[in-house]
Amino acid sequence: VQLQASGGGLVQAGGSLRLSCVASGTIVSVNIMGWYRQAPGKQRELVASIHMNGEANYADSVKGRFTISRDNAKNAVYLQMNSLKPEDTAVYYCKSRRYLDYWGQGTLVTVSS
C-alpha cells in the first residue's frame, strides 16, 4: 500500500489549500481514511476521517473550516482547508486503515500571519 500526499505549501492566514492523497495497493472506499497533522514539538493528531459509509469526523479545531472528501474513481481522498490559521501549520499525513495502518509521506502546510 502506498499513499501519495500532496498539496501543501505556504499560505497567508485566511487562505485555502487542498490536500490530496492518492492510494495504490488498496481501495480507499473500503478503508477508513484519515488526515493527521504534526506540528513542531507536538504529537500527531487526527484532523479528519472518512469512513467506508462516507461519514466524516473532524477535530473540534477544524470543524466548519476543513472538509474531507473521497473520490472513488480516482482512489483518492482530499482535505479542503479554508480559513487557515497560523496554528494549522504542520506536516499533514494521510492514513488508511483496514486491517493495518498505512501512512503517506506527509506534506508541509505553513500558514503565515
C-alpha positions in Angstrom: 0.0 0.0 0.0 1.3 3.4 -0.9 -0.3 6.8 -0.1 1.0 9.8 -2.0 0.1 13.1 -0.3 0.5 16.4 -2.0 -0.9 19.9 -2.0 0.9 21.5 0.9 2.5 24.9 0.7 2.8 28.4 2.1 -0.4 30.4 2.5 -1.4 33.5 4.4 -3.9 33.3 7.2 -7.4 33.2 5.9 -6.4 31.4 2.8 -7.2 28.0 1.5 -5.3 24.8 0.4 -6.5 21.5 -0.9 -4.5 18.4 0.1 -4.7 15.2 -2.0 -3.9 11.7 -1.1 -3.8 9.1 -3.9 -3.7 5.5 -2.9 -2.3 2.5 -4.6 -2.4 -1.1 -3.5 -5.6 -0.6 -1.7 -9.1 0.9 -2.4 -10.0 4.0 -0.4 -13.7 3.1 -0.3 -13.0 0.0 1.8 -10.7 1.8 4.3 -11.1 4.4 7.0 -9.1 7.2 5.5 -7.8 9.9 7.7 -5.8 13.1 7.7 -3.5 13.8 10.6 -1.1 16.6 11.3 2.0 17.1 13.4 3.2 20.5 14.4 6.8 21.0 15.6 7.2 19.8 19.2 3.7 18.4 19.3 2.2 14.9 18.9 0.5 13.8 15.8 -3.2 14.4 15.9 -6.3 13.4 13.9 -7.7 16.2 11.8 -10.4 14.4 9.9 -11.5 11.0 8.9 -14.0 9.5 6.4 -15.4 6.1 6.9 -16.5 3.5 4.4 -20.1 4.7 4.6 -18.9 8.2 3.8 -19.4 9.5 7.4 -16.9 12.2 8.2 -15.5 13.2 11.5 -13.5 16.3 12.4 -11.3 17.6 15.2 -13.0 20.4 17.0 -10.3 22.8 16.0 -11.1 22.4 12.3 -14.9 21.9 12.3 -16.5 24.3 9.9 -13.2 25.1 8.1 -12.0 21.8 6.8 -13.8 19.3 4.6 -12.6 15.7 3.9 -13.9 14.0 0.8 -13.3 10.9 -1.2 -13.2 10.2 -5.0 -13.6 6.5 -5.5 -12.9 6.8 -9.3 -9.6 8.4 -8.6 -8.9 6.3 -5.5 -8.1 9.5 -3.6 -9.0 11.4 -0.5 -8.9 15.1 -0.2 -8.8 17.7 2.6 -10.1 21.1 1.7 -8.8 23.6 4.2 -10.4 27.1 4.3 -9.9 30.0 6.7 -6.5 28.7 7.6 -4.9 29.9 10.8 -1.2 30.0 11.8 -1.9 27.2 14.3 -2.8 25.0 11.4 0.9 25.0 10.4 2.1 21.4 10.5 3.1 18.4 8.4 -0.1 16.7 7.2 -0.3 13.0 6.7 -2.9 10.7 5.2 -3.5 7.3 6.7 -5.5 4.3 5.6 -6.9 1.7 8.0 -8.5 -1.6 7.1 -6.7 -4.4 8.8 -3.4 -2.5 9.1 -2.5 1.2 9.2 -0.5 2.7 6.3 0.8 6.3 6.3 1.7 8.6 3.5 4.9 10.6 3.5 3.4 13.9 4.7 3.1 17.3 3.1 4.0 20.6 4.8 1.4 23.3 5.3 2.7 26.6 6.5 0.3 29.4 7.4 1.8 32.9 7.8 0.1 35.5 10.0 
